[in-house]
Amino acid sequence: MKVFNIIACVLFTIFAGLQYNDPDFYLWIPLYLYTAVLCGLAAGGKWYKNLYSLGIFIYLCYAAYLFFDQNGVLNWVSEHQHENIAATMQAEKPWIEETREFFGLFLMIITLLVNLVYVSQKNSKHTRIKKNHR
């Protein structure tokens, strides 16, 4: 898990840095850095189950919005036939930007979910061992 979290911390920090020229950088830099910081802390052995849950909840709410928005993922799938969203770095069409943002949120959700499951299993195992030694 340590290697996973080091890699995730570095990647999400880079992703945050790449947002500096985005029109809504003020939103995306903190979103990416939140995940990066939590991964960095986890790599150092500090686990925050409640903060993972909070991040997952916030990211899921925003992802649902981006999925159903008029220029969101559903629109990209149904009206634009899965047009290539990676052909160019410039997102000239709104559904391309929102679909990319959706997948960014998806990556953050998966990352925090991996840590949440890990720490939950770790705590559960520790609790069972403790009960068996009484």
C-alpha positions as CSV (number, residue, x, y, z in Angstrom):
1,M,0.0,0.0,0.0
2,K,2.9,2.3,0.7
3,V,4.1,2.2,-3.0
4,F,0.5,2.6,-4.2
5,N,0.0,5.7,-2.1
6,I,3.4,7.2,-3.0
7,I,2.6,6.8,-6.7
8,A,-0.9,8.2,-6.2
9,C,0.4,11.2,-4.2
10,V,2.9,12.1,-7.0
11,L,0.4,11.6,-9.8
12,F,-2.4,13.7,-8.1
13,T,0.1,16.4,-7.3
14,I,1.1,16.5,-10.9
15,F,-2.6,16.6,-12.0
16,A,-3.2,19.5,-9.6
17,G,-0.3,21.4,-11.1
18,L,-1.6,20.8,-14.6
19,Q,-4.8,22.6,-13.6
20,Y,-3.2,26.1,-13.4
21,N,-4.4,27.1,-16.8
22,D,-7.9,25.6,-16.5
23,P,-10.8,28.0,-16.3
24,D,-12.0,26.4,-13.0
25,F,-8.5,25.8,-11.5
26,Y,-9.7,27.1,-8.1
27,L,-11.9,24.0,-7.9
28,W,-9.7,21.3,-9.5
29,I,-6.4,22.1,-7.7
30,P,-7.9,21.6,-4.3
31,L,-9.8,18.5,-5.4
32,Y,-6.6,16.8,-6.7
33,L,-4.5,18.0,-3.8
34,Y,-7.0,16.6,-1.3
35,T,-6.5,13.1,-2.7
36,A,-2.7,13.7,-3.0
37,V,-2.4,14.8,0.6
38,L,-4.4,11.9,1.9
39,C,-2.3,9.5,-0.2
40,G,0.9,11.1,1.1
41,L,-0.3,10.7,4.7
42,A,-1.3,7.1,4.1
43,A,2.2,6.4,2.6
44,G,3.5,7.7,5.9
45,G,1.3,5.3,7.9
46,K,-1.4,7.8,8.8
47,W,-4.9,6.7,7.8
48,Y,-8.0,8.9,7.9
49,K,-11.1,6.8,7.3
50,N,-13.5,9.7,7.8
51,L,-11.6,11.9,5.4
52,Y,-11.7,9.2,2.7
53,S,-15.4,8.9,3.2
54,L,-15.9,12.6,3.0
55,G,-13.8,12.9,-0.2
56,I,-15.6,9.9,-1.8
57,F,-19.0,11.5,-1.0
58,I,-18.0,14.9,-2.4
59,Y,-16.5,13.4,-5.5
60,L,-19.5,11.1,-6.1
61,C,-21.9,14.1,-5.9
62,Y,-19.9,16.1,-8.3
63,A,-19.4,13.1,-10.6
64,A,-23.2,12.6,-10.7
65,Y,-23.7,16.2,-11.6
66,L,-21.1,15.9,-14.4
67,F,-22.7,12.7,-15.6
68,F,-26.2,14.1,-16.0
69,D,-25.3,17.7,-16.9
70,Q,-26.5,18.9,-20.3
71,N,-22.9,18.8,-21.5
72,G,-21.9,15.8,-19.4
73,V,-20.9,12.2,-19.9
74,L,-24.4,11.1,-20.8
75,N,-24.6,13.7,-23.5
76,W,-21.1,12.7,-24.8
77,V,-22.3,9.0,-25.0
78,S,-25.8,9.6,-26.5
79,E,-25.3,12.6,-28.7
80,H,-21.7,12.6,-29.6
81,Q,-21.1,8.9,-30.1
82,H,-18.2,8.6,-27.7
83,E,-16.1,11.2,-29.6
84,N,-12.4,11.0,-28.8
85,I,-11.8,13.0,-25.6
86,A,-8.0,12.6,-25.8
87,A,-7.3,13.7,-29.3
88,T,-6.0,17.1,-28.2
89,M,-5.3,18.8,-24.9
90,Q,-7.6,21.7,-25.8
91,A,-11.2,20.9,-24.8
92,E,-13.0,22.9,-27.5
93,K,-16.3,21.3,-26.8
94,P,-18.0,21.4,-23.4
95,W,-18.8,17.7,-23.3
96,I,-15.1,16.9,-23.7
97,E,-14.1,19.0,-20.7
98,E,-16.9,17.6,-18.5
99,T,-16.3,14.0,-19.5
100,R,-12.6,14.4,-18.7
101,E,-13.4,16.0,-15.3
102,F,-15.8,13.1,-14.6
103,F,-13.0,10.6,-15.2
104,G,-10.6,12.6,-13.0
105,L,-13.2,12.3,-10.2
106,F,-13.6,8.6,-11.0
107,L,-9.8,8.1,-10.5
108,M,-9.9,10.0,-7.2
109,I,-12.9,8.0,-6.0
110,I,-11.2,4.7,-6.8
111,T,-8.0,5.8,-5.0
112,L,-9.8,6.9,-1.8
113,L,-11.9,3.8,-2.0
114,V,-8.9,1.6,-2.1
115,N,-7.5,3.3,1.0
116,L,-10.8,3.2,2.8
117,V,-11.2,-0.6,2.2
118,Y,-7.6,-1.2,3.2
119,V,-7.8,0.7,6.5
120,S,-11.3,-0.8,7.2
121,Q,-9.9,-4.3,6.7
122,K,-6.8,-3.5,8.7
123,N,-8.9,-2.2,11.6
124,S,-11.3,-5.1,11.4
125,K,-8.4,-7.6,11.5
126,H,-6.8,-5.8,14.4
127,T,-10.1,-5.8,16.4
128,R,-10.5,-9.5,15.8
129,I,-7.0,-10.3,17.0
130,K,-7.5,-8.1,20.0
131,K,-10.8,-9.9,20.9
132,N,-9.2,-13.3,20.5
133,H,-6.4,-12.5,23.0
134,R,-8.9,-11.6,25.8
